[in-house]
């Protein structure tokens, strides 16, 4: 699971670089476009970086847990983070190029990021040992 997070995080980082190049090529006159739209576009771009960094951090530091419920929480959290990343990429493409406005894609991407990280956090909770 560590290698998958690291690989996916690096791919997302490449996607972040590519979306930056799209913005530079498609919107070269930053001062001419509406500043609200520019802020929307840049924030969606940064969300992809945020997602990449979460995956890279998990890829470097994730420790498989011992109990079955902890492993299940880690796997579920990782799956949700994958979905989150795809939603954030879809938000960049959709909100920048198709809709030109805010949609729920980015909101759901952020919420699922919170859920995925939360599940990883819960998986790290330890059960008390009977002494």
N, C-alpha and C positions, 0 to 999 in steps of 0.2 A: 504494500500500500504506500510505503514511503517513496519508492521509485516512481509510482504512478503520479503521486502528487507533485514530485519534483519535475517530472517530464511535462505534465500538464501545465504546471506553473510557468515553466520556461516557454512553452508554446503560447501561453496567454501573454507573456511578456513580449514575444514576437508580434502577437496580435496588437498589443498596445503600440508598439513601434509602427506597425503598418497603419493603424487607424490615425496615428499622428501624421503620417505621410499623406493619407487621404485628406485630412483636414487642410494640410498645407497646399495640396494640389487643387482641391475643389473650392476652397475658400481663401484665396490668396490675399484678398483685400479685407483684412480683419476689421478695419475701421468702417467699412461700408456696410457690413451686415449688421442686423439688429443685435444690440448687445445682450438682450435676453436670450436670443437664439444662440449666440456665441457662448454664453455661460452654460446653457443646456448642453451644447455640443462638447465643450471642454470637460464638464463634469462627468458626462457619460464616458468620455475617454479616460479620465482619471479612475473611474469605477473599475475599468478593465485592469488598470495597474494594481489597484487595491486587491482585486481578486487574484491576480497573478502572485502578488506578494504573500497572500494567505496560503496559497498552494505551495509556494516555494518554502515558506516557513514550516509547514507541515511535512513537506518532503525532507527537510533537514532534521527536524526534531521529533517527529511522531514516534511514539513508543507503543508497540502493541501491548494491550492490556491482557491480564491473566484470566479474568472471569468472563464467562460467556456473554453476560449482559453488557459488559464493557466493550467487548469486541463488536457486538451488535450495534452499540451506540456509535462506535468509531466508523463502522462501515456505513451506517445510515447517515451520519454526519458528512462523510466524504461524498456520498452520492448526492446529498442535498447541496453541498458546495459545488459539485460539478454542474448541477442544474442551475445554480445561482450564476455561475460563470457564463453559461450559455445564455441565460436571460439578460445578463449585462451586455454581452456582445450584441444580442438581438436589439436591446434598447439603444445602443449606439447607432446601429444601422437604421433601425426603424424610426427613431425619433429625429435623427439627423437628416436622413435621405428620403424617407417616405412620408412621414407625418409633419415634420418641421415643428413639432411641439411636444410637450410632456405627455407621456402615456404611463400606464401602470406597469409596463415592462421593467423599468428601472426600479420602481418601488418594490415590486416582487423580487427582483434580483437582490436588493439590499436586505429585505426581510428573510429571504432564504439563506443569505450569507450569515445573518444573525442566528438563524436556526441551526445551520451546519456547525458553526463554531460553538454554539451552545451545547450541541450534542457531544462534541469532542470534549468540552469542559466537563459535562456530566460524566463522561466515560472515565475521567481522571479521578472522580470521587472514590474514596476508599471505604470499604466496609470496616466497621470496628471488629477487631478480633476479640473473641471471648477469652478472658484470662483466667 
